[in-house]
Amino acid sequence: MTHAPQIRIPATYMRGGTSKGVFFKRDDLPEVARQPGDARDKLLLRVIGSPDPYGKHTDGMGGATSSTSKTVILSKSDSPDHDVDYLFGQVAIDKPFIDWSGNCGNLTAAVGSFAISNGLVAADRIPENGTAVVRIWQVNIQKTIVAHVPITNGEVQETGDFELDGVTFPAAEVQVEFMDPADGEGAMFPTGNVVDELDVPGVGTLTATLINAGIPTVFVNAADIGYTGTELQEAINGDDKALAMFETIRAHGAVQMGLIKDVAEAAARQHTPKVAFVAPAAGYTASSGKEVAAGDIDLLVRALSMGKLHHAMMGTAAVAIGIAAAIPGTLVNQAAGGGDRTSVVFGHPSGTLRVGAEATCEGGQWQAEKAVMSRSARVLMEGWVRVPGDAF
């Protein structure tokens, strides 16, 4: 029996924020995989090493967590006033499934750097020294993101002294602006309310904020589900009962938000919405051993991604937190002490993060203007990935 040899595809392995992913230029992919469809999904699944019943990604580039099972496809933008088109795929670990329904805010920090280094940004937009402003069209959610990438001697500056909780080593700071970040075409609050009652079988009726900003997110109060908001990963990810509860909350929140028609559809939409729980500021010890004082933060937030408590905070969920904090009456705003605010500092399992946000209310409808945060990014490896030629 003969077997197809491996093929090699140009790729770059990058860290962006607290995530890692395999980056491709669209035109470097095999022609059959340059368009949406079964071939593209099968190729990227094989690159990452999914589905893996062992949950390890031993035979692929994935890291067996939601933060490290990611793929990015970039191309020169067809959209006016943009430099690069950015398509993100969240790869399931144990299922043959890629979720294309949302963005990855963390990897967004690496998009500008990759685009510059790979000739996707016009040379006249890149200063010899200073900051390159890269205009990104986020294809998944049809939104504009602006990345401010530091440049030294005409090349991307990756090293620096900016520290990001959840990332081991310092690097250069990349400021990212999420413009008009309400996700999708619907209202930012799909129910019309900043706070709703969410009926969850087996859990009860929970007070919730259901928001489309950055990424669709279901916020609930930590105290209502038996938590303090200071939990680290091991407190939840090893508890099958807790994980099932959060998935049930997420599924029923998705129905109430109009993202799906029936809770049974939630399994095929794992990336969105996110589910998060909030609590007033309190001191705790972060996963690194760092002490976070109550006075250092405005509130506590913990969020789940792809069925597990995230080790830090998803970038898109951070946008949702920032926008929700800026709107009086949401659970996030209440946990932060209420009132008007244009920024918030929240505590997550790895430490703290500050997000700036602007929101306005017109005709009784809230509009998200933008959210701003600082991340960092760097190339970890570049060259080619190899996959069996008959894998797709």
C-alpha positions, 0 to 999 in steps of 0.5 A: 500500500502506497502512502502520499508523502508529506507536503510543506507549507510556509507558516509562522508560529507566533505568540500574540498576547496570551495565545499562540497560533499558526499563521499563514499567508492565504496565497501560501496555502494549497489552492484547494484550501484558500477558500472556505470549505472541507479541504481548508478545515481538514488541512488546518485540523491536521496542522494543529493535530486535531481531533486528538482523543488523548487531548495532547496534540502530540502529532501537531502544532497545537498546545492542547488548550484553547489558547494554543489551538488556533490558526490565522490566515492573512492576506492583503485586504480587499476592503477599502482603507485596510491593509490586511484581512485577518481570518481566525479559526479556533480549532477544537481539541477532541473534535474534527471542528474549527469554529469560524464564528468569532475573533481572537483578540490576543492573536490580533496583537500579532497580526500587524507584526506578521503583516509587516514582516510578510509584505502585506502592508505597503512599504510607504506605511512603515516608518524607518523608526517609530510606530506603524499603524496597521489597519486590520479588517477582521473577516470573521466579525466584519470589524476594523481593528487598528494595531500600533506596531513598534518599528526599529530600523525598518523592521518590527521591534519585538523585544522590549520591557512591556510585561503582560500578566499571563506571559512569562517574558517581557516584550515590545508593547503593541497597542490594539484598538478595536473599533465599533466592537459590537459583534455582528450586525445586531444590537449590542444588547440583543435582548434590549436590556443591560441586565436579564433574568436567565433561566438555566435548568438545574442551576436556577434563574440567574441575573445576567448581562448578555452583550455583543462587544468584542465577542458575544459574552454571557456575564453572571455574578460569581456569588450566584453560582457559588464562586468568589471570583478569585478562582484559578484554573484548578478550582474549575477545570478539574470539576466536571460538574462545574464545567457542565454547569458553565456549558449549560449557562453558555448554551441557554445564554446563546439561545437568549442572545439569538445566536442559536435557536436551540441549546442542542446547537451550542456544541457546534458553536463552541467559540461563541458566546463566552461565559464569564463570572464577575465579583467586586475587587478582592485580593488573591494570589495569581497563578504565577504566585504574584499577589494581587491586592484589592486596591490594584483592581476594580473588579474580578473576572473569570472567563471560560473558553472552549469549555475550560477556565482560561488561564488569563483573559481572552482579548475579545472577552477583555473588550466585552469587559471594558465596554460593559464596565463603561455602561451603567447598570451591567453586572460588570459595571456594578461589580466595578462599583458602578458609575461612569468610567472610560477604563477598568482594571480587572483581576484574572487568574494570571494577574491584572489587565487594563482596558479602555473603552468608550460607549455612547447611548443614542435613542435608548440604544448603547453603541460601542465606539472602541476598546483599547488595550496593550498586548505584545507579540513575537515570532516563535518559529518560522519556516514550513509546517508539514502535513500528509498530502492526503490529509485534506 
